Amino acid sequence: MIHLKTKWAAVAVFSLLALFCSLLTNVVLATAETIPVSAGKTVDRNIDLNAEDEVSGRITVVSSGESQDINFTVIGPNGQIVSSALKASATNFKFSASEKGTYRFIFDNSQSTVDKTVSFNYDIKHYWFGLPQEFVLMLIVVFIGVLGLVAYAMMSKG
């Protein structure tokens, strides 16, 4: 028969592990994408962000013609311009999301007669309770480890 303290400790540890695993599904890693942008066209990429998320990245334009630039704009959920670069051939960008919502990354090749390809690389750093997500997850791992040690000590005494 399983001792009540041992059973409670096992349920608590497994519940916390399940919570931790569900948190890991929201981790966003660096993303790289190659985007074809036809002559005279505009291509959008939408990214959902939380308030205080930090986004940084780089775009690089490649084309077979003389014109190797593109207009690049980031529009926030309320329609405001967050970042912009005109006639960019290679540019870095960085911003903090002011509010939760969908941010539009616009690659504008509407003024060109040449097809272009954009290398779009970005990274999102999430913040929870004003702390970097990685730090909060590390605290959870430490807490689960300590709880596991306590549960093990309780089981070995029983």
C-alpha positions in Angstrom: 0.0 0.0 0.0 1.3 3.4 -1.0 1.9 5.8 1.9 -0.3 9.0 1.7 2.7 11.4 1.8 4.5 9.5 -0.9 1.4 9.5 -3.1 0.9 13.3 -2.6 4.6 14.0 -3.4 4.5 11.9 -6.6 1.3 13.7 -7.7 2.9 17.1 -7.0 6.1 16.3 -8.9 4.3 14.9 -11.9 1.9 17.9 -12.0 4.8 20.3 -11.9 6.6 18.4 -14.6 3.4 18.5 -16.8 3.2 22.3 -16.2 6.8 22.8 -17.1 6.5 20.7 -20.3 3.5 22.8 -21.3 5.5 26.0 -20.8 8.3 24.7 -23.0 5.9 24.6 -26.0 5.8 28.4 -26.0 9.6 28.8 -26.3 10.4 30.7 -29.5 13.8 30.1 -31.1 15.6 32.0 -33.7 13.9 31.8 -37.1 15.4 32.1 -40.6 13.3 32.2 -43.8 13.9 32.9 -47.4 11.1 35.0 -49.0 10.6 35.5 -52.7 9.2 38.9 -53.5 8.1 39.3 -57.1 8.6 42.6 -59.0 5.8 45.0 -58.4 4.6 43.0 -55.3 4.5 43.2 -51.6 4.8 40.2 -49.2 3.8 40.2 -45.5 4.8 38.0 -42.7 2.7 38.1 -39.5 4.2 37.3 -36.0 2.1 37.2 -32.8 3.9 38.9 -30.0 3.3 39.6 -26.3 3.8 42.9 -24.7 7.5 43.4 -23.8 8.7 40.8 -26.2 12.1 41.9 -27.7 12.5 41.2 -31.4 15.8 41.5 -33.2 16.9 40.4 -36.7 18.3 41.1 -40.1 17.1 41.2 -43.6 19.3 40.8 -46.6 18.1 41.2 -50.2 19.4 39.2 -53.2 18.4 39.7 -56.8 19.8 38.9 -60.2 19.5 42.5 -61.4 21.2 45.7 -60.5 18.6 46.7 -57.9 19.3 44.8 -54.7 17.1 46.7 -52.3 13.6 46.6 -50.9 11.4 48.7 -48.6 11.0 47.0 -45.2 8.4 48.0 -42.6 7.1 46.6 -39.3 3.6 47.6 -38.4 2.2 47.0 -34.8 -1.2 45.8 -33.9 -2.7 49.3 -33.7 -1.3 50.3 -37.1 1.7 52.3 -35.9 5.1 51.9 -37.7 7.5 50.1 -35.3 10.5 49.9 -37.6 11.2 51.0 -41.2 14.0 50.9 -43.7 13.7 52.3 -47.3 15.8 50.9 -50.1 17.4 48.4 -47.7 19.8 45.8 -49.2 20.9 44.6 -45.8 19.7 46.0 -42.5 19.3 45.1 -38.9 16.2 45.8 -36.9 15.3 45.6 -33.2 12.3 46.7 -31.2 10.2 45.9 -28.1 6.6 45.0 -28.6 4.6 47.8 -26.9 1.4 45.6 -26.8 0.2 42.1 -27.4 -1.0 41.4 -30.9 0.0 40.6 -34.5 2.9 42.5 -35.9 3.2 42.7 -39.7 6.6 42.5 -41.4 6.2 44.0 -44.9 8.7 43.4 -47.7 7.7 46.0 -50.4 9.1 45.4 -53.9 6.2 47.3 -55.6 8.5 50.0 -57.2 10.9 47.5 -58.8 10.8 45.5 -62.1 13.1 42.9 -60.7 12.2 39.8 -58.7 14.1 39.7 -55.4 14.7 37.2 -52.6 14.8 38.3 -49.0 16.7 36.4 -46.3 14.7 37.1 -43.1 16.2 36.2 -39.8 14.8 37.1 -36.4 14.8 36.1 -32.8 12.2 36.8 -30.1 13.0 37.1 -26.5 9.9 36.6 -24.3 9.5 38.2 -20.8 7.4 36.8 -18.0 6.8 39.0 -14.9 9.5 41.4 -16.2 12.1 38.6 -16.3 13.5 36.8 -19.4 11.6 33.6 -20.1 14.7 31.5 -19.9 15.4 32.7 -16.4 11.8 31.9 -15.2 12.0 28.4 -16.8 15.4 27.8 -15.0 13.7 28.7 -11.7 11.0 26.2 -12.4 13.5 23.5 -13.2 15.3 24.2 -9.9 12.1 24.2 -8.0 11.0 20.9 -9.5 14.4 19.4 -8.7 14.3 20.5 -5.1 10.7 19.2 -4.9 11.9 15.9 -6.3 14.6 15.6 -3.7 12.2 16.3 -0.9 9.8 13.7 -2.3 12.6 11.2 -2.5 13.7 11.9 1.0 10.1 11.5 2.2 9.8 8.2 0.4 13.0 6.8 1.7 11.9 7.6 5.3 8.6 5.8 4.9 
